[in-house]
């Protein structure tokens, strides 16, 4: 039996989350898991941007390049602990981008 990525998130929830890059600047990890369950695959390293708000609040945005057959999308995903656990399971490396916003 193949493990679904949504099982990783919570075994008792049928997780399906729509995300549209034209209307939502960032996706949650639930949208990323939905894409992965639907057969999309990560490509290359995962870049991330670090943003500081008010000098003390750090926000990380991970940029996933996903492909499925002849389609591709770049999905910016906001960091949270579930994403951290997922990144440990995926065969990818995370790389900070050069541009850091203050």
N, C-alpha and C positions, 0 to 999 in steps of 0.2 A: 504494500500500500504506500502510495506517495504522500509525503507530508506536504500539506498546503501551508503557505506562509501565514495565512490568517490563523492557523492552529497555533503558530508561534505567539501571536498576539494574545489570544484568549481562546481556550479550547471550547468554550460554551457559547460563543457568539458566531453567527454566520455573518462575517464581516464583508461588506461591499460598499465602497465609498467612491463616488464620482468626483473627478477633478478635471477642470478645464483651464488650460493656461491662458486663455483669452479673458477669463473672468476672475481668476484667483491667482494672485501673485505668488503664493506659497501653497504647498500641499502639506497635509499631515501625514504621519507615518501610516495611518489607515488607508489612505489613497495609494501610497506606494505599495503596501501589501496587496491591495486589490489588483494593481497592475501586475505584480509578480505572480499572483495566483492565476491571472488571465494569460500567462505565457510570455510576458515581456521579460527581457533579460538585461542586466546591467552591462555596460560596456566600459572597459578601461577603469582607471582610478576614479575615485569619487572626490572631487574638489569640494572645499568648503570655505565659506566666507565667515569672518568673525566681525560682528558689529557690537560696539559698546554704546549703551544708552545711559546718559547721565554720568558717565565715567565709572559706574560700578556694576551695571547690569550687562552681562555678555549674552549675546544671542548668536547661535551658530546656524547657518543655512547650508545644508549639504546639497550639491548639484548632481543629481543622478541623470546620466544619459541612458535611456532605455530604448531597446529596439524589439520589434516583433515583425518578422518577415521583412517587408520593404518599408516599414514605418519606423520613425524614431521620434522621441520627445525628450526634452530636457526638463526634469522635474525638480524644482527647488523645494526641499523638504526641511521644515523647522526641526531642530534638534529636540529630542526628549529621551528619557531613559529607555523607552521601547526601541527607538531607533539605535541607540547605543548597543543594546543586546542584539539587534538584527545585524548591525555592522560586524559584530564578532562572528556571526554565523556565515556571512557571505564571503566568498573568496575575492575580496577587493581590498585595496589600500586607500586610505584617506590622505589627501594632500591639501595643505592650506593654499589658498590663492594669494597672489602678491598684494592684491588690493584689500586693505583693511579700512573700513569706514569708522570714523570716530563720531 
